[in-house]
């Protein structure tokens, strides 16, 4: 591995392998952690409610499965969305390495560090994937909020498109990008950094390659997910606030004003514990599965 760790970070499989691994990891994490997503969404909307109150109401009204409200919409968004994210990320890792950037005209005098490149890769991949899948994100937020009675995802998309037009389907795009772009940029830069730093310590445990890969991915993802969640949570609250609006268009500035007027600065961190726990666990599950599956897929294709 080079001094900057680039060899370690090279994609291990094809774009197809990355997308398949990403879709699988996204499906597993979304299904396992949907209750936390529902709690987070409802806590971000007034009136203020505790986790116990939200869970009690859901279980009383719909039974235990009520905790998985909005799962179908989450899967519609997550399975193709995470697959697309990892596919784009794989491509960017292969085409935007720091040494290649430095060889381009205009970049010779710039200090393009691995951290900057990882931030760019993560932010770009998430921004593109989030924009493409935003209609499903809007449906997911509305179903999870409990304020809308859609019978299924298809009906929700049709009703929103009919009543609110394209603006409704892409409601909250600004807030979503302000949340997802810095989140994923920060996350991937931190994840890549911690992976490199943790690897020597994990190597001392004497694990086989698959065990070492999984443990390093889980540990690095857990730490990086927590850091990125804390930085970007206010934009997540703003995203939820804009996407549950139906009668009027609420811009990002208006959303921030509305949130602040409710209970001051602390309103911007409504639902943070649930989101922090979900994001941390989701990152751990997703990246552990992704790293393990791409390692297996690479070995499998090389044997063919």
PyMOL commands that set and color helices and strands:
alter all, ss='L'
color gray80, all
select helices_A, chain A and resi 15-43+51-62+64-68+71-95+98-102+114-132+134-145+153-169+173-203+209-243+252-269+272-303
alter helices_A, ss='H'
color red, helices_A
deselect
rebuild
show_as cartoon
